């Protein structure tokens, strides 16, 4: 079985194409949608640097909402604030308030976001992936996505 980290390091050489990095991560994890955010030091918000798989019919409505995310808001913001993985087996049925109501319009169900943490221990970004069916990510998958986030941290 191929590693869920395969090909990521090579895509991070030089000036990374974040969309290509995200596409590879999604393929490695069998996911169809995802985002990469980088913490903007001037605003403290998570600024979107790559996205894939957001359905075209909701993309115009979603982009303004995910372009700049405060820590603590939504799945990515919660992962940043908590400095740990945040997972929803079914975003469509989240009753805990982590998923924002408009996120349901994407039809994403299984979702996982992990913080990208710099060498100083500060959150410098968030990597999020999702599936279109209910899904519980395993501890091994969470560990592997955290490993991918560790690779991203070296280039952010």
Helices and strands as residue ranges (DSSP letters): H 8-11, H 18-29, E 33-39, E 46-52, H 56-66, E 68-69, H 74-82, E 86-88, G 91-93, G 101-106, E 111-117, E 123-130, H 139-153
